[in-house]
Amino acid sequence: MNMDVIVSLCKRRGFVFQSSEIYGGIASCWDYGPLGVELKNNVKRAWWRDNVTLRADMVGLDAAILMHPAVWKASGHLDHFTDPMVDCRACRRRFRADQLDAQPWTHYCPATKGNKFTVAAGEACRHCGARRTLCPECGKGELTPPRQFNLMFKTFMGPVEEDAAVTYLRPETAQGIFVNFDNVLQSMRLKLPFGVAQIGKSFRNEITPGNFIFRTHEFEQMEIEFFVNPNDTIDGRPADEVWHERWIEERLAWYQRYGIRRENLRLREHEKGELAHYAKRTADIDYKFPIGWSELEGVANRTDFDLKQHSQASGKSLTYFDEERKTHVVPYVIEPSAGADRSVLAFLVDAYREEEVRGEKRVVLRFHPDLAPIKIAVLPLLKKRPEIVATAQDLRERLARRWTTVYDDTAAIGRLYRRQDEVGTPYCVTVDVQTVGDAEKGEAGDRKVTVRARDSMEQIRVPLEELVTVFGELFDGAVWSAVAARYPAVKG
């Protein structure tokens, strides 16, 4: 799978556009189009429903993007949220110093009279044996010594910049949960273990953003901070370690539940040398993107670091009273942290299929029905027959009260089906002459429509008054074959 294929589909069908494109765009910033915003919202709804609504041990939060600057001092972001950066003295491109050897490099080989080659990442030139020492992009410039670069976007709060207070766009949503720990605990009367979930925008001034919506300056996170009593044990093991494993298993299963194939997912344990200084253990859920295996979600045991840091810096107690032991404890926290944008990209890539149907290429997005941006497309077979159009539009209006439904009459029925396949619509409903009848010939309609399934392309004939019931079953998890068995099949 080539990333360019996905980018092209997203632009053509209204999933994702380059931000400010008419002005030449802005690097690594993207706008979600009509179908993209539906897909992204569906991903977030599924995440929120499964992790908050359906769980008795979870509540939600929506913290402000702008926070007191002291938050970022206490959390360590002001001093430690940095990447090593180098510059090319010739082309002025900037790179992360720790990732230079992980990308292909440009080489003007002296053994071939200076011919230009692109050499694979980490490899030597096969002609002269040289390894990269210069800029990987232009192949000519020397690189500056590494220097640390803070990834937070700085801004000013106040009417005059010179006198205003410096603040930052948050680089993660987690700190909003930590500083609200006591507010949530007291207002909701919660008992450990419990979690606080949040979906929100974060901002990072990445040195080398790119790869479409995989790494951007502005992104959306879906994060949970699950608080555990460090004195508790489960089956003789520390409770935080048991809950950490439970969350790793749950989050890995979640992606598979919504259609991502298991062979495209893997767990990667952080080695001791790469663990964050506060982490007891971290495991990444990686996905096989077109750019290779990369992180989709991280699940970390952050211990009690964050609550202790904010308690010390603010002077406010952020503890939990353990009734059984009659003592105050600082909870440990398990953090499953997922990117909404990366999740959208993973679901897009994994759903993409190219098939051959009757000698023609068929592009289809096999989205899970819960994630599909459009659930149902209502299509009139003949747009010049007013009674067919009126019936179809009335049907769209009725179905749209429960499911995202569109009406389309801008092409022949075969092409309309292909369009809906390409954006992942699970079901199409076709209103035809047989549905409404022919008054001129004195023929009454049968008040039935053709329902077509995206994945099998099978079609059945369903009475109009039963459509809501049929779709209610299908979108509630019923298997197509079981529902279709009750109705006559349509051939062709």
MIVEX-822517 format. One line per 3 residues: their letters; for each residue x, y, z of C-alpha. Coordinates in steps of 0.25 Angstrom, whole numbers, plus 5000, padded with zeros to 4 digits. Example, Ala and Ser with C-alpha at 12.3 -4.5 7.8 and 13.67 -1.06 7.14 Angstrom:
as> 5049,4982,5031 | 5055,4996,5029
//
This chain:
mnm> 5000,5000,5000 | 5005,5014,4996 | 5002,5026,5004
dvi> 5000,5034,4992 | 4988,5025,4988 | 4981,5028,5002
vsl> 4985,5043,5001 | 4979,5044,4987 | 4966,5037,4991
ckr> 4965,5046,5003 | 4966,5058,4994 | 4957,5053,4983
rgf> 4945,5048,4992 | 4945,5059,5003 | 4952,5052,5015
vfq> 4965,5061,5017 | 4969,5074,5010 | 4983,5081,5011
sse> 4980,5093,5021 | 4980,5107,5014 | 4982,5100,5001
iyg> 4978,5112,4992 | 4990,5120,4998 | 5000,5108,4996
gia> 4996,5101,5008 | 5004,5100,5022 | 5013,5089,5025
scw> 5007,5077,5033 | 4994,5084,5035 | 4981,5077,5030
dyg> 4966,5080,5029 | 4956,5069,5030 | 4946,5070,5019
plg> 4931,5065,5020 | 4934,5051,5020 | 4946,5052,5028
vel> 4940,5059,5040 | 4929,5048,5040 | 4939,5037,5040
knn> 4947,5044,5051 | 4935,5047,5060 | 4931,5033,5058
vkr> 4944,5028,5063 | 4944,5037,5075 | 4929,5033,5078
aww> 4933,5018,5078 | 4945,5021,5087 | 4936,5029,5097
rdn> 4925,5020,5097 | 4934,5007,5100 | 4943,5014,5110
vtl> 4934,5024,5117 | 4919,5021,5115 | 4919,5006,5116
rad> 4929,5006,5128 | 4925,5008,5142 | 4939,5012,5146
mvg> 4941,5023,5137 | 4937,5038,5136 | 4940,5049,5125
lda> 4947,5062,5125 | 4949,5073,5115 | 4961,5082,5120
ail> 4965,5096,5114 | 4976,5096,5104 | 4982,5108,5111
mhp> 4987,5105,5125 | 4995,5112,5135 | 5010,5112,5131
avw> 5014,5106,5144 | 5007,5093,5140 | 5017,5091,5129
kas> 5029,5094,5139 | 5024,5084,5149 | 5021,5073,5138
ghl> 5035,5075,5133 | 5031,5080,5119 | 5038,5093,5120
dhf> 5051,5087,5123 | 5051,5073,5117 | 5041,5073,5105
tdp> 5051,5074,5095 | 5057,5067,5083 | 5072,5068,5078
mvd> 5072,5077,5065 | 5082,5079,5054 | 5082,5088,5042
cra> 5088,5087,5028 | 5097,5098,5026 | 5094,5098,5011
crr> 5079,5095,5009 | 5075,5100,5023 | 5067,5087,5025
rfr> 5065,5083,5039 | 5065,5069,5045 | 5064,5061,5058
adq> 5078,5057,5061 | 5074,5044,5067 | 5066,5040,5054
lda> 5076,5044,5043 | 5080,5029,5040 | 5066,5025,5040
qpw> 5063,5032,5026 | 5068,5030,5012 | 5080,5039,5008
thy> 5085,5046,4996 | 5099,5043,4991 | 5107,5049,4980
cpa> 5117,5037,4978 | 5131,5040,4974 | 5133,5026,4969
tkg> 5123,5029,4958 | 5128,5043,4954 | 5118,5049,4964
nkf> 5105,5042,4960 | 5094,5045,4969 | 5088,5033,4977
tva> 5077,5031,4987 | 5083,5021,4997 | 5074,5013,5007
age> 5073,5017,5021 | 5085,5012,5029 | 5092,5006,5017
acr> 5105,5010,5010 | 5107,5014,4996 | 5108,5001,4988
hcg> 5118,5007,4978 | 5128,5014,4988 | 5124,5008,5001
arr> 5123,5022,5008 | 5113,5025,5019 | 5105,5037,5021
tlc> 5112,5049,5027 | 5106,5061,5020 | 5091,5065,5019
pec> 5082,5054,5016 | 5073,5063,5008 | 5082,5071,4999
gkg> 5095,5062,5000 | 5104,5074,5000 | 5103,5082,5013
elt> 5110,5079,5026 | 5101,5078,5038 | 5102,5087,5051
ppr> 5104,5081,5064 | 5092,5076,5071 | 5084,5085,5080
qfn> 5072,5083,5088 | 5059,5089,5083 | 5046,5090,5091
lmf> 5034,5085,5084 | 5023,5094,5091 | 5017,5105,5084
ktf> 5018,5118,5092 | 5008,5129,5092 | 5004,5141,5100
mgp> 4992,5144,5109 | 4989,5159,5110 | 4986,5171,5101
vee> 5000,5175,5099 | 5011,5165,5096 | 5022,5171,5103
daa> 5014,5172,5116 | 5006,5159,5115 | 5008,5146,5122
vty> 5015,5135,5114 | 5007,5122,5112 | 5007,5110,5104
lrp> 4998,5102,5095 | 4997,5089,5102 | 5006,5078,5096
eta> 4997,5067,5102 | 4984,5066,5109 | 4988,5057,5121
qgi> 4992,5069,5130 | 4978,5075,5129 | 4974,5062,5136
fvn> 4985,5062,5147 | 4982,5076,5151 | 4967,5073,5152
fdn> 4969,5060,5160 | 4964,5065,5173 | 4952,5073,5166
vlq> 4948,5060,5160 | 4950,5051,5172 | 4942,5060,5181
smr> 4931,5064,5172 | 4928,5050,5167 | 4931,5042,5180
lkl> 4939,5032,5173 | 4947,5020,5179 | 4960,5014,5173
pfg> 4962,5009,5163 | 4955,5019,5154 | 4959,5026,5141
vaq> 4957,5040,5135 | 4956,5040,5120 | 4958,5052,5111
igk> 4958,5055,5096 | 4964,5068,5092 | 4974,5076,5083
sfr> 4989,5076,5086 | 5000,5084,5079 | 5015,5080,5076
nei> 5025,5088,5068 | 5031,5076,5062 | 5044,5077,5055
tpg> 5041,5067,5045 | 5026,5066,5043 | 5020,5059,5031
nfi> 5014,5046,5026 | 5000,5052,5023 | 4992,5052,5036
frt> 5002,5042,5044 | 5010,5053,5050 | 5005,5068,5050
hef> 5007,5080,5058 | 4992,5080,5062 | 4986,5067,5066
eqm> 4975,5061,5075 | 4977,5051,5086 | 4968,5041,5092
eie> 4974,5039,5106 | 4971,5031,5119 | 4978,5033,5132
ffv> 4974,5021,5141 | 4977,5023,5155 | 4980,5010,5164
npn> 4984,5009,5179 | 4998,5005,5179 | 4996,4997,5192
dti> 4986,4988,5186 | 4989,4974,5180 | 4982,4965,5171
dgr> 4985,4950,5172 | 4997,4954,5179 | 5003,4964,5169
pad> 5003,4979,5170 | 4990,4984,5165 | 4996,4995,5156
evw> 5004,4984,5148 | 4991,4975,5146 | 4983,4987,5142
her> 4994,4991,5132 | 4993,4978,5125 | 4978,4978,5125
wie> 4978,4992,5118 | 4989,4987,5108 | 4980,4975,5105
erl> 4967,4984,5104 | 4973,4994,5095 | 4979,4984,5086
awy> 4966,4977,5085 | 4958,4990,5082 | 4965,4993,5069
qry> 4962,4978,5064 | 4947,4980,5069 | 4946,4991,5059
gir> 4952,4984,5047 | 4967,4985,5048 | 4974,4972,5044
ren> 4982,4966,5055 | 4994,4963,5046 | 4995,4979,5044
lrl> 4996,4981,5059 | 5008,4978,5069 | 5012,4980,5083
reh> 5025,4987,5085 | 5031,4988,5099 | 5040,5000,5102
ekg> 5054,4996,5106 | 5060,5002,5119 | 5068,5012,5111
ela> 5056,5018,5104 | 5046,5018,5116 | 5042,5032,5120
hya> 5048,5035,5134 | 5035,5034,5141 | 5030,5021,5134
krt> 5031,5007,5141 | 5027,5001,5128 | 5022,5005,5114
adi> 5016,4997,5103 | 5013,5002,5089 | 5002,4997,5080
dyk> 5009,4998,5066 | 5001,4998,5053 | 5007,4994,5040
fpi> 5005,5008,5033 | 5010,5010,5018 | 5022,5017,5024
gws> 5025,5004,5032 | 5022,5000,5047 | 5019,5012,5055
ele> 5013,5015,5068 | 4997,5016,5068 | 4996,5016,5083
gva> 5004,5016,5096 | 5000,5009,5109 | 5009,5014,5120
nrt> 5010,5012,5135 | 5013,5026,5140 | 5014,5022,5154
dfd> 5011,5034,5164 | 5020,5044,5157 | 5010,5054,5151
lkq> 5001,5055,5164 | 5014,5057,5173 | 5020,5067,5164
hsq> 5007,5076,5163 | 5005,5074,5178 | 5019,5079,5181
asg> 5018,5090,5171 | 5004,5095,5175 | 5004,5092,5190
ksl> 4991,5085,5188 | 4989,5071,5193 | 4986,5061,5182
tyf> 4984,5049,5189 | 4973,5038,5192 | 4969,5034,5206
dee> 4970,5019,5207 | 4958,5015,5216 | 4963,5001,5218
rkt> 4977,5005,5223 | 4973,5019,5228 | 4984,5026,5221
hvv> 4985,5036,5209 | 4992,5030,5197 | 4997,5036,5184
pyv> 4991,5027,5173 | 4998,5021,5162 | 4993,5023,5148
iep> 4992,5015,5136 | 4991,5023,5123 | 4986,5018,5110
sag> 4988,5029,5100 | 4983,5029,5086 | 4984,5038,5074
adr> 4970,5041,5068 | 4977,5045,5055 | 4986,5033,5054
svl> 4974,5024,5057 | 4967,5030,5046 | 4979,5027,5037
afl> 4980,5013,5042 | 4965,5010,5039 | 4966,5016,5025
vda> 4978,5008,5021 | 4973,4995,5027 | 4959,4997,5021
yre> 4965,5000,5007 | 4963,4989,4996 | 4965,4988,4981
eev> 4957,4977,4975 | 4953,4973,4961 | 4938,4971,4958
rge> 4933,4967,4944 | 4947,4972,4938 | 4946,4985,4945
krv> 4954,4991,4957 | 4946,4993,4969 | 4951,5001,4980
vlr> 4944,4999,4994 | 4947,5004,5008 | 4942,4992,5017
fhp> 4939,5001,5029 | 4933,4995,5041 | 4918,5000,5041
dla> 4920,5008,5053 | 4932,5016,5047 | 4926,5018,5033
pik> 4924,5033,5030 | 4911,5030,5022 | 4903,5018,5027
iav> 4892,5018,5016 | 4891,5024,5002 | 4878,5025,4996
lpl> 4878,5025,4980 | 4867,5027,4970 | 4868,5018,4958
lkk> 4862,5029,4949 | 4864,5043,4953 | 4854,5048,4943
rpe> 4842,5041,4949 | 4837,5051,4960 | 4830,5040,4968
iva> 4843,5032,4969 | 4851,5044,4973 | 4840,5048,4983
taq> 4840,5034,4989 | 4855,5034,4990 | 4856,5047,4997
dlr> 4845,5044,5007 | 4852,5031,5010 | 4865,5038,5012
erl> 4859,5048,5021 | 4853,5037,5030 | 4865,5029,5031
arr> 4874,5041,5034 | 4867,5043,5047 | 4875,5031,5052
wtt> 4886,5029,5043 | 4895,5037,5034 | 4888,5036,5020
vyd> 4891,5043,5007 | 4883,5044,4994 | 4890,5043,4981
dta> 4884,5044,4967 | 4896,5049,4959 | 4900,5037,4951
aig> 4895,5023,4946 | 4893,5013,4957 | 4905,5005,4955
rly> 4914,5017,4956 | 4906,5022,4969 | 4909,5008,4975
rrq> 4924,5009,4972 | 4924,5023,4978 | 4918,5018,4991
dev> 4928,5006,4991 | 4939,5016,4990 | 4935,5024,5003
gtp> 4931,5011,5011 | 4916,5012,5011 | 4911,4999,5017
ycv> 4897,4999,5010 | 4890,5005,4998 | 4875,5006,4996
tvd> 4870,5007,4981 | 4856,5013,4978 | 4852,5008,4965
vqt> 4839,5007,4955 | 4835,4995,4962 | 4834,5002,4976
vgd> 4825,5013,4971 | 4818,5007,4959 | 4813,5013,4946
aek> 4801,5021,4947 | 4800,5023,4932 | 4800,5008,4930
gea> 4791,5006,4942 | 4801,4998,4950 | 4802,4999,4965
gdr> 4816,4999,4972 | 4820,4988,4981 | 4825,4998,4991
kvt> 4838,4991,4992 | 4852,4995,4990 | 4866,4988,4987
vra> 4876,4988,4998 | 4890,4985,4994 | 4901,4981,5004
rds> 4915,4987,5001 | 4924,4975,5005 | 4916,4964,4998
meq> 4909,4973,4987 | 4897,4964,4990 | 4883,4970,4988
irv> 4870,4968,4994 | 4856,4973,4992 | 4850,4979,5005
ple> 4837,4986,5008 | 4838,5001,5011 | 4831,5000,5024
elv> 4841,4989,5029 | 4854,4997,5025 | 4856,5004,5039
tvf> 4854,4990,5046 | 4864,4984,5036 | 4875,4995,5037
gel> 4873,4995,5052 | 4876,4980,5053 | 4888,4982,5043
fdg> 4894,4994,5051 | 4892,4987,5064 | 4901,4975,5060
avw> 4892,4966,5052 | 4899,4958,5041 | 4895,4962,5027
sav> 4893,4947,5023 | 4883,4945,5034 | 4875,4957,5031
aar> 4875,4955,5016 | 4870,4941,5017 | 4856,4947,5021
ypa> 4855,4954,5008 | 4856,4950,4993 | 4869,4952,4986
vkg> 4871,4961,4974 | 4880,4956,4963 | 4889,4965,4955
//
